[in-house]
Amino acid sequence: MSRKILIVDDDQKTRVLLKTYLEKNQYEVILSHNGESFVAEFNSQVDQLSMVILDVMLPDTDGFALCKIVRQRSNVPIIMLTASSDETDRIVGLELGADDYIAKPYSPRELLARIKAILRRSAIEVPATPRYYRFVGFTLDLVERKLIDSAGEVVALTGLDYQLLKYFVEHPGDILDRNVLSEETRGRDAGPLDRSLDVQISRLRLLLKDDSKQAALIKTVRGAGYVFSADVSVASV
C-alpha cells in the first residue's frame, strides 16, 4: 500500500517539522508552499498518493479551492488544517469532501494518529461474502469501493462517504446512535456540539438524492440517531 502524503502549508517551519516527523514514521512526504505548487505536485503524483493534507489559509488561494480540485480527480483521503475557531471552516471542508479536519495549533503526534486512523478505515476490504449491497436502484460494491446508480453511473464517494454508507447498508432498519456512527467513520465519539456527522449525513443524502426535508432513505430519529430505511439485498456476484 502506498504511504505517500502530499502536504501544502505556507509556513516553512511547519512543513519541515511535519516532513521530518512523518518520514521517521515511514511515510514519504511531498511538500508544497502554495496552491500553484500543490496543484503541480498533485497532478504529477495523483495516482500514487495515499493522502492529502491541506492548510486552509494559503497566500495565493485557500484549502477549500484545492479540496475541490482534488475531489474532481481523486477520492484520496483529505485532512484539512484550520487556524480558525469558527466551525464554519470545518463544515465547509466536510461538505466539499474532506475526510477529517484538525484545528491549529496541533501536535504532529495528533496528526499522525488521524492519518493512521483514516488510512486504516480506508484500506481496501475484500470480504468473502457479500460483495454487493443493492437498494432502491443503487449498488454498493465493497471490493471496488464504489456506488453505482440505477443508470449504471458511478457516484463519486469520498472515503468518509463510503464508510458511512457501508455501515448503513450493513444495518438496515436499525436505529444507529450518533456516537456509534461517528466512531465507525471517524474513530471518535461525536461531541454534543459537533456537527460533523450531521454535515456528512446531509452530504450522503444529497449523493443518494434523498430529500433532507422528507428523507426516505436516511431518517432522523429525534433524540436517538439515524435509521437506514431502505430494503437492502446482498449478493456475492
VOPAGU-2260 file (C-alpha; in pm, 1 decimal, decimal comma):
REM VOPAGU-2260
SITE   aa  ch    i         X         Y         Z
SITE  MET   A    0       0,0       0,0       0,0
SITE  SER   A    1     122,6     349,8     -87,0
SITE  ARG   A    2     230,7     569,2     204,5
SITE  LYS   A    3     291,4     890,4      10,3
SITE  ILE   A    4     143,6    1210,4     156,5
SITE  LEU   A    5     121,2    1549,4     -13,9
SITE  ILE   A    6     113,6    1844,6     227,9
SITE  VAL   A    7      53,4    2210,0     146,6
SITE  ASP   A    8     126,9    2471,0     413,5
SITE  ASP   A    9     272,4    2819,5     371,9
SITE  ASP   A   10     470,6    2803,8     696,1
SITE  GLN   A   11     819,7    2668,2     630,1
SITE  LYS   A   12     883,9    2558,5     989,4
SITE  THR   A   13     558,6    2362,0     993,8
SITE  ARG   A   14     640,1    2194,9     662,2
SITE  VAL   A   15     986,4    2090,1     776,2
SITE  LEU   A   16     859,2    1968,8    1113,2
SITE  LEU   A   17     584,4    1754,8     957,7
SITE  LYS   A   18     813,3    1613,9     691,0
SITE  THR   A   19    1076,1    1513,7     947,1
SITE  TYR   A   20     823,5    1362,4    1187,1
SITE  LEU   A   21     622,8    1170,1     925,7
SITE  GLU   A   22     931,4    1039,8     748,9
SITE  LYS   A   23    1052,9     899,8    1081,5
SITE  ASN   A   24     724,6     708,4    1086,3
SITE  GLN   A   25     787,8     558,4     741,9
SITE  TYR   A   26     577,7     793,5     527,9
SITE  GLU   A   27     702,8     953,8     209,0
SITE  VAL   A   28     622,8    1324,5     221,9
SITE  ILE   A   29     591,9    1574,5     -62,5
SITE  LEU   A   30     575,2    1942,3      36,3
SITE  SER   A   31     410,1    2241,2    -129,3
SITE  HIS   A   32     418,3    2600,8      -8,8
SITE  ASN   A   33     124,0    2743,6    -203,3
SITE  GLY   A   34    -169,8    2645,5    -422,1
SITE  GLU   A   35      19,0    2661,7    -750,5
SITE  SER   A   36     294,5    2424,9    -638,2
SITE  PHE   A   37      37,2    2195,3    -477,1
SITE  VAL   A   38    -165,1    2158,8    -798,7
SITE  ALA   A   39     151,5    2081,4    -995,9
SITE  GLU   A   40     259,7    1815,1    -747,4
SITE  PHE   A   41     -91,2    1671,4    -721,3
SITE  ASN   A   42    -128,9    1639,0   -1098,5
SITE  SER   A   43     202,0    1456,2   -1128,3
SITE  GLN   A   44     152,3    1229,3    -824,6
SITE  VAL   A   45    -226,4    1178,2    -809,9
SITE  ASP   A   46    -220,3     802,5    -874,7
SITE  GLN   A   47      47,5     741,5    -611,6
SITE  LEU   A   48     -88,7     943,8    -321,0
SITE  SER   A   49    -235,3     782,9     -11,9
SITE  MET   A   50    -337,1    1113,7     149,9
SITE  VAL   A   51    -352,0    1491,3     100,1
SITE  ILE   A   52    -319,8    1744,3     383,4
SITE  LEU   A   53    -446,3    2095,0     306,2
SITE  ASP   A   54    -388,2    2411,6     504,6
SITE  VAL   A   55    -698,1    2632,7     474,8
SITE  MET   A   56    -509,1    2964,0     461,3
SITE  LEU   A   57    -260,7    2998,2     175,3
SITE  PRO   A   58    -102,9    3304,6       9,4
SITE  ASP   A   59    -245,3    3250,6    -340,8
SITE  THR   A   60    -565,4    3051,6    -276,0
SITE  ASP   A   61    -729,8    2854,5       4,0
SITE  GLY   A   62    -762,4    2491,8     105,7
SITE  PHE   A   63   -1128,0    2481,2       2,9
SITE  ALA   A   64   -1045,9    2557,2    -360,8
SITE  LEU   A   65    -774,8    2292,1    -354,1
SITE  CYS   A   66   -1015,8    2042,3    -196,6
SITE  LYS   A   67   -1249,5    2093,1    -493,4
SITE  ILE   A   68    -963,6    2032,1    -736,8
SITE  VAL   A   69    -863,3    1711,6    -559,1
SITE  ARG   A   70   -1219,9    1578,0    -549,7
SITE  GLN   A   71   -1262,5    1638,8    -922,0
SITE  ARG   A   72    -988,0    1386,0    -991,5
SITE  SER   A   73    -949,8    1158,3    -692,3
SITE  ASN   A   74   -1109,0    1006,3    -382,2
SITE  VAL   A   75    -777,1    1016,1    -194,1
SITE  PRO   A   76    -834,3    1092,5     177,5
SITE  ILE   A   77    -807,8    1460,7     270,4
SITE  ILE   A   78    -726,3    1617,3     606,9
SITE  MET   A   79    -775,9    1992,9     637,5
SITE  LEU   A   80    -582,8    2215,5     878,5
SITE  THR   A   81    -760,0    2526,5    1006,1
SITE  ALA   A   82    -645,6    2801,1    1240,1
SITE  SER   A   83    -999,9    2932,8    1273,4
SITE  SER   A   84   -1201,9    2854,2    1583,7
SITE  ASP   A   85   -1518,8    2901,6    1377,8
SITE  GLU   A   86   -1679,4    2568,5    1293,8
SITE  THR   A   87   -1775,5    2710,1     951,9
SITE  ASP   A   88   -1432,3    2621,5     810,1
SITE  ARG   A   89   -1470,0    2264,3     928,8
SITE  ILE   A   90   -1823,5    2229,6     794,6
SITE  VAL   A   91   -1732,6    2373,6     453,4
SITE  GLY   A   92   -1437,5    2136,8     426,5
SITE  LEU   A   93   -1650,4    1833,5     507,0
SITE  GLU   A   94   -1918,0    1941,9     260,2
SITE  LEU   A   95   -1652,7    1964,9     -10,6
SITE  GLY   A   96   -1542,7    1607,7      58,2
SITE  ALA   A   97   -1269,0    1631,1     320,4
SITE  ASP   A   98   -1235,1    1324,3     542,8
SITE  ASP   A   99   -1123,4    1499,2     860,0
SITE  TYR   A  100   -1000,0    1829,1     999,6
SITE  ILE   A  101    -755,4    1938,6    1267,7
SITE  ALA   A  102    -765,2    2275,8    1442,6
SITE  LYS   A  103    -438,7    2464,0    1485,4
SITE  PRO   A  104    -233,4    2450,2    1696,7
SITE  TYR   A  105    -194,2    2073,6    1690,4
SITE  SER   A  106      85,2    1829,2    1761,9
SITE  PRO   A  107     249,4    1613,8    1492,8
SITE  ARG   A  108     157,9    1316,4    1710,5
SITE  GLU   A  109    -212,1    1403,2    1683,1
SITE  LEU   A  110    -183,9    1442,6    1306,2
SITE  LEU   A  111      -9,0    1106,5    1279,1
SITE  ALA   A  112    -287,9     941,3    1479,4
SITE  ARG   A  113    -550,3    1090,5    1246,1
SITE  ILE   A  114    -354,8     977,2     939,3
SITE  LYS   A  115    -326,8     622,0    1067,9
SITE  ALA   A  116    -696,1     609,0    1159,1
SITE  ILE   A  117    -810,8     731,2     817,7
SITE  LEU   A  118    -578,6     501,9     624,5
SITE  ARG   A  119    -684,6     208,1     838,5
SITE  ARG   A  120   -1053,5     277,4     771,5
SITE  SER   A  121    -999,5     337,6     401,4
SITE  ALA   A  122    -791,6      23,0     343,8
SITE  ILE   A  123    -929,3    -195,9      66,4
SITE  GLU   A  124   -1163,7    -454,5     209,1
SITE  VAL   A  125   -1221,5    -783,4      26,8
SITE  PRO   A  126   -1494,6    -969,2     211,2
SITE  ALA   A  127   -1572,6   -1327,2     118,1
SITE  THR   A  128   -1945,8   -1252,9     110,6
SITE  PRO   A  129   -2132,2   -1045,8      34,1
SITE  ARG   A  130   -1973,2    -816,8    -219,2
SITE  TYR   A  131   -2274,1    -614,5    -334,1
SITE  TYR   A  132   -2541,6    -430,6    -136,9
SITE  ARG   A  133   -2838,7    -324,6    -350,3
SITE  PHE   A  134   -3110,0     -75,8    -250,4
SITE  VAL   A  135   -3358,6     143,6    -441,3
SITE  GLY   A  136   -3165,0     114,9    -767,5
SITE  PHE   A  137   -2819,9     167,2    -614,3
SITE  THR   A  138   -2544,5     -92,5    -586,8
SITE  LEU   A  139   -2259,4     -56,4    -337,6
SITE  ASP   A  140   -1958,2    -267,1    -436,2
SITE  LEU   A  141   -1741,5    -343,7    -132,1
SITE  VAL   A  142   -1449,7    -477,0    -333,5
SITE  GLU   A  143   -1412,1    -183,5    -571,6
SITE  ARG   A  144   -1548,5      54,5    -308,5
SITE  LYS   A  145   -1785,4     228,7    -547,0
SITE  LEU   A  146   -2152,4     318,3    -567,2
SITE  ILE   A  147   -2342,8     269,8    -892,5
SITE  ASP   A  148   -2681,6     431,1    -956,2
SITE  SER   A  149   -2979,9     291,7   -1146,7
SITE  ALA   A  150   -2844,2     430,9   -1475,4
SITE  GLY   A  151   -2516,1     245,1   -1432,0
SITE  GLU   A  152   -2324,6     562,6   -1349,8
SITE  VAL   A  153   -2064,9     568,8   -1072,2
SITE  VAL   A  154   -2149,7     807,0    -787,8
SITE  ALA   A  155   -1829,0     966,8    -659,2
SITE  LEU   A  156   -1773,3     880,5    -291,9
SITE  THR   A  157   -1505,4    1003,8     -57,3
SITE  GLY   A  158   -1359,5     757,8     189,4
SITE  LEU   A  159   -1585,1     904,5     458,6
SITE  ASP   A  160   -1893,6     876,7     234,5
SITE  TYR   A  161   -1811,6     513,2     169,1
SITE  GLN   A  162   -1758,4     421,3     534,1
SITE  LEU   A  163   -2085,8     584,1     640,5
SITE  LEU   A  164   -2292,9     428,8     360,7
SITE  LYS   A  165   -2131,9      88,4     416,6
SITE  TYR   A  166   -2230,7      94,5     782,9
SITE  PHE   A  167   -2585,3     199,4     696,6
SITE  VAL   A  168   -2642,6     -76,8     438,9
SITE  GLU   A  169   -2497,4    -334,7     676,5
SITE  HIS   A  170   -2751,9    -231,1     942,6
SITE  PRO   A  171   -3077,5    -153,1     758,2
SITE  GLY   A  172   -3371,6     -80,5     985,8
SITE  ASP   A  173   -3154,3     -37,9    1296,1
SITE  ILE   A  174   -3157,2     287,6    1490,4
SITE  LEU   A  175   -2792,4     389,2    1490,4
SITE  ASP   A  176   -2665,1     611,7    1767,5
SITE  ARG   A  177   -2469,9     923,6    1664,1
SITE  ASN   A  178   -2167,5     815,2    1866,6
SITE  VAL   A  179   -2166,6     473,5    1701,3
SITE  LEU   A  180   -2175,1     631,0    1354,9
SITE  SER   A  181   -1903,2     879,5    1445,2
SITE  GLU   A  182   -1684,9     605,9    1590,9
SITE  GLU   A  183   -1729,0     388,0    1280,7
SITE  THR   A  184   -1644,8     667,5    1037,4
SITE  ARG   A  185   -1404,4     892,2    1231,4
SITE  GLY   A  186   -1275,7     676,6    1511,6
SITE  ARG   A  187   -1409,1     906,2    1782,9
SITE  ASP   A  188   -1737,0     995,5    1955,4
SITE  ALA   A  189   -1945,9    1287,4    1836,2
SITE  GLY   A  190   -1938,1    1565,6    2093,2
SITE  PRO   A  191   -2261,7    1742,5    2189,5
SITE  LEU   A  192   -2171,4    2045,6    1973,8
SITE  ASP   A  193   -2001,1    1853,1    1693,4
SITE  ARG   A  194   -2194,6    1898,8    1368,2
SITE  SER   A  195   -1953,3    1695,8    1155,2
SITE  LEU   A  196   -2175,8    1388,9    1146,1
SITE  ASP   A  197   -2481,8    1597,8    1055,0
SITE  VAL   A  198   -2287,2    1752,1     767,0
SITE  GLN   A  199   -2177,7    1409,4     647,2
SITE  ILE   A  200   -2533,9    1274,0     668,9
SITE  SER   A  201   -2656,2    1570,1     461,9
SITE  ARG   A  202   -2383,2    1510,0     204,9
SITE  LEU   A  203   -2473,0    1140,0     178,6
SITE  ARG   A  204   -2842,6    1222,6     142,3
SITE  LEU   A  205   -2751,9    1455,4    -143,9
SITE  LEU   A  206   -2549,9    1183,1    -317,6
SITE  LEU   A  207   -2841,8     941,1    -279,7
SITE  LYS   A  208   -3092,5    1208,1    -392,5
SITE  ASP   A  209   -3268,8    1168,5     -60,6
SITE  ASP   A  210   -3456,2    1493,3      14,7
SITE  SER   A  211   -3327,5    1609,2     352,6
SITE  LYS   A  212   -3664,0    1768,9     440,8
SITE  GLN   A  213   -3856,2    1449,8     370,2
SITE  ALA   A  214   -3578,1    1192,6     387,6
SITE  ALA   A  215   -3694,2     846,1     286,8
SITE  LEU   A  216   -3363,6     657,6     297,5
SITE  ILE   A  217   -3173,8     803,6     592,5
SITE  LYS   A  218   -3430,9     904,5     852,2
SITE  THR   A  219   -3360,1    1106,8    1162,7
SITE  VAL   A  220   -3491,6     956,1    1484,4
SITE  ARG   A  221   -3514,7    1250,7    1720,6
SITE  GLY   A  222   -3306,1    1201,0    2032,8
SITE  ALA   A  223   -3186,6     858,7    1917,5
SITE  GLY   A  224   -2987,2     882,1    1592,9
SITE  TYR   A  225   -3049,5     772,3    1236,0
SITE  VAL   A  226   -3203,6     474,3    1059,4
SITE  PHE   A  227   -3141,5     347,9     706,1
SITE  SER   A  228   -3493,0     255,4     599,8
SITE  ALA   A  229   -3436,0     108,0     251,4
SITE  ASP   A  230   -3482,8    -260,0     174,6
SITE  VAL   A  231   -3130,6    -393,2     119,2
SITE  SER   A  232   -3038,8    -710,8     -66,9
SITE  VAL   A  233   -2694,2    -867,4     -76,8
SITE  ALA   A  234   -2510,8   -1073,2    -336,0
SITE  SER   A  235   -2165,6   -1220,4    -391,2
SITE  VAL   A  236   -2169,7   -1179,9    -771,0
